[in-house]
Amino acid sequence: MQDKLMDIIPMEVAGTLAGLFSERVRRSPQRVAYRDFDPSGEKWRDRTWQQMAREVARWQAALTKEGLVAGDRVAVMAKNCPEWVMLDQAALGLGLVVVPLYTADRAENAAYVLRDAGVRLLLLEDLVQWQTFSEVRDQVNGLLRTVTINPFADDADQTADGLVRALPDWLPQMGEAGEVRHVCAPHDLATIIYTSGTSGRPKGVMLSHHNMLSNAHSCLQVVRIEQNDLLLSFLPLSHTFERTAGYYLPMMAGATVAHARSIQQLQEDLLIIRPTLLVSVPRIYERVYIGVRAKLAEGPALNRQLFNLAVDVGYSRFEHQQRRGPWRASHLLWPLLDKLVARKVMSKLGGRLRMAMSGGAALPTDVSRVFIGLGLPILQGYGMTESSPVVCTNTCENNLPESVGPPIPGVTVKLGEHNALLIRGPNVMLGYWHNPEATQAVLTADGWLNSGDMARIDEQGRVTITGRLKEIIVMSTGEKVPPADMEAAILRDHLFEQVMLIGEGRSYLSVLAVLNPRNWESVAVQYNLDPDLHHMLQDPKTEEIVLEKIAQQIREFPGYARVRRVALLTEPWTVENDMLTPTLKLRRGQVLERYKAEVEKLYAGH
């Protein structure tokens, strides 16, 4: 007898992503599909699956009226909202290809994607966003139409060419829309997702309906999502992890998705929405962790001792439940520690979380240890855009935090040359858009995708990522150093906000570091120094202290991996200043170019 809480749509019933939507509407017409904040009414609102279907039909009528035909590309550059889903489902059902763009991306980067993909229609949030394209508008002259979700302001420039229309004026009346159409096939191209790339032009990853549908279905075989689950969606839907795990997967399971207002309001939204599931990149968990640690550092020592005891006892209970550790008498303290410590921390995340998923980058072990110790199972996984994206994941029953778990059902992995992780399965991309050379470089004729990541696979089939092939620093001595691993180790010390290891072709390693001003204050007190970090950045004593802290964190690395110099920086690296990709990965080339003078000083005379 099927679990009453489960209503998973079989892959063969859905057939396509558009078929998945249609089947969910048929099964759950009156259940809440999406929740979002209405700024005009200043309140949260619910939309049922039936209401979503009526809107999707209107969108399809409008797209058809534009003369778009199967295979044409449409793009969306908007924050997560029901309209994002409406465009996606309307386009997919008509056989159109959806091209997602990051709202934080620069206009020239977005223009490149629009031009490369041959996009005919673009959905934006408002007219102001379109105006940011003013300097590159001649590069996107293939556009037939731009639609803004928000209506124009009364005094807005109505753009003489008539290219831009506000959504309320573009959509037909409800009665004119008809039924939702579904003319696509499983192996049709569904989307082109441009990888942000840490260097060079982004490549367009081509994924079919079958690629993404199979990925969601495989994930649901190992991670339990129920109809009464509520997800808070805050990672950009242009990120493949959010699109599959935070959109198609809940649709397949019949769960409800709430769209967060913004990252800045995330803390408040967590308390209002009170989600039962989170899908996130490590940075969000790290922020909560750093916040808790900072508050503990300011409070009495007893609070820190109680917190550490709760984490230690909770993690010991977790290891026992995972059959990796013994039962201990200290476990009897858990009900009290749960009440005094764990519930208070979990209340900051809404108080109802039963599971969290982490992907997109490595989750520091000390961060996962704290959350798991406090009773929240964080399941770290691994994937890439080219694999739709999930390849491996831990599960609640088999959770080894330092690994990314075994491959999901239907996906096979093995190690290739230099221990590169190779991936094969129904989730592997069709190839790169208009780039056969790049496709052949990573995809073999028999379907094996080279991830570019180095890994090891244990006897239970669990995968651990050990480094990035392309990001190995080769020193002038011939020694090879994985920068990401050492950077993660250094960041365990909370004095460091961001770090980048350098030393390619050099005789020794150095670090570019952005320090946390607040955490510097406690260090300054300890060493009797000026607590104003800006005054101390050029002080030799500061570099000496920082180098010592780096040395403490990288003791497990070989002797040749010693860091001898550090440049201390004041400006954080962000997406806005182009030091990070929209998926928050370091743009190493841009950072090196920006701090060329500082790097030269680090190696002056050597």
N, C-alpha and C positions, 0 to 999 in steps of 0.2 A: 504494500500500500504506500503510495507516494506521500512524503512528508507534506502536511498541510501548509507549512511555512514556505515550501519550495514550489516554484512554478517556472522552471527553466524551460525555455523554448529550444527544442532540439535543432541542431544545425541543419539537418535535412528538411525540416519543416520551414525554417526561415529562408534558406536558399541564398539570399543576399542580405545586405544591410538594410535595404528598403523593405524586403520581405520580413525582416526581423521587426521593424517598426509596425508594419501592417498587422502582423500576428499578435504583437503586444496590444495594439489597439483592440483587436477582436477579443482577446482574452480578458483584458482589464480595462474596459472603456471608462469606468467611473473611478478607478483608483488614481491617486495623485501621481503624476509623472514628474512634474518639475515645480520647484518653489523658487521665487526670485523676489527682489525688493523693487517695489514700484515707487520711484522718487516723487511722482506727482501726488500720489496718495499717502506717501510716507509710511508704507506698511508692506509687509510680506504678503505675497499672494500665491495661491496654488493653481495649477493647471492640470486637468485630468488628461488621460491619454486621448479620449474622444475630442476634447477641446484642441489638443495638439494636432490631431488628424484634420480637423476642419481648417486650421490655419495652414497646414502643409498643403492642402488642396488649393488654397488661395495663392500660395507661393508658386505652386506648379503652374497655375493659370497665368501668373505674371511672367514667369520664365518662358513659357511657351509663346506668349505674346511678343516677347523680344526676338523671336525667331531662332532661339537656341535649339540645337539638335544634339542627339546622343553623341558623346565624344567631345563636345565643347567643354572648355574649362571655365569654372566660376571660382572666384576667390572670396575669402572672408577674413577681414582684419578687424575683429571686434573682441571685446572681453566675453567671458563665458556668460551666456544668457539663453533663454528659450529661443530667441530669433536665430542664434547660431545653429541650434538643432533644426529649426524649421527650414532654413536654407539648405543645410546638409541633407536632410531627408527628402526635401522636394527635388533637389538636384540629383541625388542618387537614384531616386525612383524614375527619373526621366532619362537615365543613362548619362548624365553629365558627370564631369570629373571635378571634384572639390579640391581647391588649393588653399590650405590654411596659412595665414601670415600672423606673425607675432605683433601685437599692438605696440610693443616697445621698440620694434625694429626701426632703423633709420629709413627715411624715404627713399634714398638711393638703392638700398638693399632690397626694399619691397618692390621698387620699380624694376630692378633686375629680374626678380622672380616673376612678376606680372608679364614682362616681355618674353622671358625664356619659355614660360608655360603657354604663352599665347592666350592669356586670360581675356574673356569677352565681357564678363560682368564682375563687379567688385562690390562687396557689402562692407560698409564702414559704420562706425558708431554715429558720427555727426559730420556736419559740414566743415567744422574746424579741422578735423582729421584730414579731409580732402585737401584743405588749403595747405597742409604741410607738404603736399606733392607739387606745389606750385613751381618749384625750380626744376623738377624732373618730369613735368607733365608731358613734354614732348617725347619722353622715353616710353610712355604707356599709351601711345596713340592707337593701339589695337583694341582698346576698350570700347564696347558699344554703350555700356551703361554703368553708372555708379549709383548705388542706393545707400542712403543713410537711414539707420534705424530710428534716430531721433528726428522729429520734425524740424524744419528750418526756423531760426529765430525770425521775428517780424522784420528786423532790419538787415537780414542776411543778404549777401550778394547771390543772386539767383543763377549765376553762371550762364552767360549768354548762349553758349552752345547747346544748352538743354541736356547735357550729358548726365547731370546729377539730379536725382529725384529723391524726395523723402519717402520713406516706406508707406506712410498712410495714404499718400497720393498714388503710389506705384501699385499697391495691391488692389485687386478687384473687390467688389462687394462680396459678402459671404455667399449670397445666393447664386452668384455667377461662377463659383469655383468648381462645383461638381465633386466627384470622388477622387481620392488619391490614386494616382497612376503608378504602375510598377512594371517597367518595361526592360529592366536590366537583367543580366545573367550573372551567375556566380563568379565566373572568371573574367568578367569585364573589369577594366581599370576603374577603380573607385576614387582614388585620390593620388595626388602628387604632393609629397611632403618634402620640403627643402630642408636638408640638414644644415644647421646653422654653421657648422665648420669652425674650427679654431684657427684656420688659415685658408686663404684662397676663396674662390667663389663657391657658394653652396651648390650641392647636387640634388636633383629632384628624384626622390625615392618613389617608385611606382608600386602602389599596393592595390590589389584587387579586392573585391567584395569577399571572396573566399579567404584571402590572406587574413583579413582583420576579423572576420566572423569566426574562423577556425581558432584564432588566438583567444578570443573572448570565451569560446566554448571550452577550450582546453583549460583555461584558468579556472573556470567554474567547476571543473572536475576535481580540483585540489583545494580551492578556497571557497568556503561556504558563504554564499550571499542569499539572503532571504527576502521575501516580499515586504516584510515590515522593517527592513533596513533603510536607513537614511544616510546618504552620503553628502558631504559638503564639498562642492567642486570649486577649487581655487587655483590649481595649476592650469595654465592656459590650455584650452582645447586644441590649440595648434601644436601642442606637445603630444606626441603619439601615445605616451604612457597614460595621460589623462583621457585622451580620446577613446582608447580601447578600454582601459580599466575603470575610468570614471564616467563613461557615457554608454558605449555599446554593451559592456558587461552588465551594468545595472539594468539596462533595457532587456537584456536576455533573461535576467533573473526576476524582473518585475519590481525592482526596488525604486525608491524615490530619490531624486537628485535635487539638492538645493544649490543654487549658484551664488557664491559669495560675492559681496559688493566689491571688495578689493583686498589686496594683501594687507594694506594699511589698516583695514577694518576687520581683519581676520579674527583677532582675539575676541572682539565683540560679537562677530557672527557665530563663532564657536559656542559662545554662551547662549545665544538666542536659538540657533538651530539645534544644538545638542545632537550632533551626528552620532551614529553607531559605528560608522566606518570612515577611515581617512585614507586617501591615496595621495602620497606626497613625495617630494624629493627630500633628501636628508637635511637641507638647509632649514626647513621649517621645524623639524624636531630639534636641531641644534639650537635654534633661537630660543625655544621654550626651555631647553636644558640650560643654556647660558643664563637666561633670566632667573631660573630657580637657583642656580649656583650663586649668582650675584646677590640675590636677596638673602640667601643663607649666610654669605660672607659678612653681611652687614648686621646680622642678628647674633643672639647669644650662642656660645659654643655648644650648649645643650641641644639646641635645634639642629645643628650640623651633625652632632653625634646620633641623634634620633633618626635623622634622614638617612645617614649612612648605614645605620643598623637596619632600617626598613629595606633599603636596597639590597643589602647583603643577605638578609633572611629571605626576601622575596626572590632573589636570583637563585639562592640555594634551593628553594621550593621548586622553581622552574626547572633547574637541572635534575631534581628528583623526578618531577613529572615527565621529563624527557628521557628518563631512565639512564641518565649519565652521572647521577650522584646519589648518595645515600639519604635516607630520611634522617633528620636531626631534631633533637629536642627543641631547638630554637624555633622550629617551624610552628610550635604551639603559640608563639608570640604573634603570629601573623594577624589574627583578627584585631588585636589591639593596635598593631602598627598600621594596619590597613585603615583603621578609623582615624588615628592620629596624624598619619603622614600621607599615605597613598591616595586616599580619596580627595584630600585637599589639593594635591598636585593634579590629579585627573580632572578635578572640577574646572580647572583652567582650560581644559579641552572640551568642556561641555558636560562631563560627568557620566556620559552614557557609552563611551567608546568600548567596543568589545574586541576590536582588531584594527590594526593599521598596516598599510603596505608602504614600503619604501623602495624607490628605484631611481634611475637616472644618473646616479653616482654612488660611490661607496659611503655607507653609513658608518661613522666612527664607532668602534666597538664599545667605548665607554658610554656613548650616548644611548645605544640600544640596550646596554646593560641596565642603565637607570630606569628606562621606561618598562622594560620587561620585569625588572625587579619590583617595580611599583604596580605590576599587574596588567600592563597593556602589552599584548603580544604584537611586536613589530616584526612583520615578515619581510625580510630583505629579499629582493629579487634582482634579476639581471636581464637586460634586453637592449635593443637598439632599434632605431627607426626602420632599418632594413629588414627587421624580423617582426614587425607589426605590433608591439615591439617585444613582448615577453618571451624569453627563452627558458629561464630557470626561475624557480621561486621556492623559498622555504614554506612550510605549512605549519599550522598550529600543532600538529602531531609530530612533526619532524623539523624542528627549528634550531639550526646551528647558526647563531648570529654572525660569526666571522665568515661564513660561506654565503653563497647566493642560492643554495639549495640544488636539488636535482632538476633536470629538464622537465618541462610540463608534458603531459601526455601528447603523443604524436610528434614530438620534437626530439631529434637525435643530435648529440654533440660528440666530438672527438677532438684530440689534440693533433695539430699539424706541425709544420716546421717552426722551430723556436717556441714550441708549446703554445702556438696560436690556437685559440678556441674556434673550431669549425662547427657550423650549425646547418642542419638540414631539416626541413619540415614544410607543412602546408602554409606556414606563416612567412616563409622567406619571399622577399620582394620579387617582382617581375624583372626589375633592373632599374637603371638610372635613366631618366627622361632624356632622350636625344644624346646619350653619352655612352655608346657601346664600349669604348676603351675603358672607361671607369668601371663599367659593369663587369667586363672580362677580368679586371684586376682583382675583384673580390668574389666573383661568383663562378664556380666551375661548371662545366657542361653537364655534370651529373647532379647539380643542385646544391653543392656545399658552399656556404657563405663564410668567408674569412672575416671574423669579427674585428681583427686587428688588436684584440686583447690577449694577453698571455694568461694562462690558467693552469690549474692542476685539478684532477678529478680523483676523488678518493674511492675506496672500495665499495662504498654505498652509492656511488654515482653522483655525489654532491660536488658541485663546482665551486672553486675559490678563484677569484680573479687576482692575479699576482702582479700585473703591470700592463702598460700600454706599449705595444711594439713601436709605434711611431713616436712615442714621447721619451724614448730612452736617451739620456744624455751620455754622449761618448766624450770622455775627457781626453786631453792631449796625451795622457799616460796610457790610453787605450782601455782604461777601466770604464765599465758601463754602469750607470746609475738610473733607477726608475724614479723620476721626480715626483709623481703623484703619491707614491708610497711614503717618501720622506716628508713631503708636504703634509700629508695626513698625520704623520707622527708628530711633527712640530706643532700642528694645530691643537694637539691635545692640551697644550698649555694655553690657558685662556687669556694670556697677555696678547696672543696673536689673533688678529681679526682675519687677515689674509696673508698668505706667503707664496712666493714663487722661487723655486730652486733654479739656479743658473750655473753654467760651467761648461757648456758645449765647446770643445776644442781648447779648453783652458786647463791649467795644471792643478787647480783646486776649485772647490765649490763655494758659491756665495748664495745669499738669500736676499731677495727684495721682500720687505715685510711692512705691512700696515698693522700698527699696534692698536689695541683697544684702550682709548684714553682713560676710561673709568677703571679698568683693571690695572693700568699703570700707576694710579694713585696709591693703591695698596703696596705695590712694589717700591714706589718712591718712599713711602713711610718706612718700609723695612730697611732701606739703604740710606735713609736720611738725605733724600734728594728732593729737588723741586717737583711738586706733584703736577705741574703744568707740562704736559708732554711736549707741546710745541717748543718750549724753552729748552728741552733736554734732547731733542732729536739729534743734534750735532755733537753732543757731549761724548767724548771717548768712554766715559764711565757707563753711559747707557748702552753703547755697543758691546762693551765687555759683559754687562749683565745679560743682555739679549743673547749673545753668543753662548754664554754658559747655560742659559735655559734651552737653547736649541740643542746643545750637546747632550743635555740630560734626556731629551726626548728621542734622540737618534742613536742611542747607545747600542741598540740591537743590529744596526747596520755595520757593514765592514769598515775597517779602519780607514781605507782610502776615501770613504764617503763622509769625511769630516768637513764641516762648514767652517771656513776660516774668516770670512768677512760678511757683513750684513749692511744693507742700505735701508734706513728707516724712512718711511714715507707717511705723509699726512692724508693724502686723498684716497678714500676707499675705491676699489675697482667695482664698477657697476655696468649694467647694460647701457645706461644712458651715456657714459663716457667711453663706451666701446671697448672696455677692458674685459667684459664678460659677454659670452654669447647669450641669446635669449633663454637658453636652458641653463644659465649660470655656470658655464664652463669657462675656464681661463682662456682668453685669446692671447696665447703666449707671445706670438709675433708682435701684436700691438703693444703689449706691456713692455717688451724689450725695446721697441722703437720709441715709446713714450719716455722711457727712463734710460736712454742711450748714454747720456752724460754720467748718470749715477753708476751705471755698469762699468764704464771706462775708469772711473775713479777707484772702483773695487779692485781693478786689475792693473792699476798704474804701476809701472816698473816691473811687471811680471810678463 
